[in-house]
């Protein structure tokens, strides 16, 4: 099966490299063509436009930023939508809203194509290593067609029955869990510094009590105050996801006070020019509020 891969950011490039390494022929497209060069050197074909990639492939994988970029790319009056092959499967690995996923499924049916929700859980290093967790929902036959591609970059596939947006709801819950832990650890480290207690001891406690390597990574990142977003999850993307979490919670009538606190810190971080830092840099806002100097 020939794959069209659209969107080669930190996550997308890692996922695409795993699919390519698994032996699947691939056409790639990115708004900045330079990001596609490493994949082209590995054997991928560079498409001049996204519709050119989509027109030649039966499976389309998108790793775009948000609802707006997805809706713009697959607008029913646009070239990409017109290029979708009848019977093609579109796998979306981005964190988007459940409503956007449902819109994609509905519009794809107009073309005789299928949309599968496949948001992934993990950082860019996990994508490069093929160690992501992926939630999948949608048409069962379309999921089965996409499954060999998914296994190239995800070590665990979680098939979730229900409407196509169910996987997106699950991803929002998982992301809230992660950012809530980040906020809790951020405040603990900030309190330790403010009181004159030991950050090192708290880092050791976190490492001893967290079994998942992802949480250990965040504990180490927060302890070291490593805000680098180049290989991480940028604040802009994190703020987008927290907004989606709060939107879904509001629609369900579920207050999330902690998420509102986190959103306020992320907005402050963005206002202070921290857009490209890792989302765990909310610790720096906690430190600033506590009057701690760098």
Secondary structure by P-SEA (a helix, b strand, c coil): cbbbbccccaaaaaaaaaaaaacccbbbbccccccaaaaaaabbbbbccaaaaaaaccbbbbbcccaaaaaaaacccccccccccccbbbbbcccccaaaaaaaaaaaaaacbbbbbbbbbccaaaaaacbbbbbbbccaaaaaaaaaaaaacccbbbbbccccaaaaaaaaaaaaaaaaaaaaaaaaaaaaaaacccaaaaaaaaaaccccaaaaaaaaaaaaccccccccccaaaaaaaaaaaaaaaaaaccccaaaaaaaaaaaaaaaacccccccccaaaaaaaaacccc
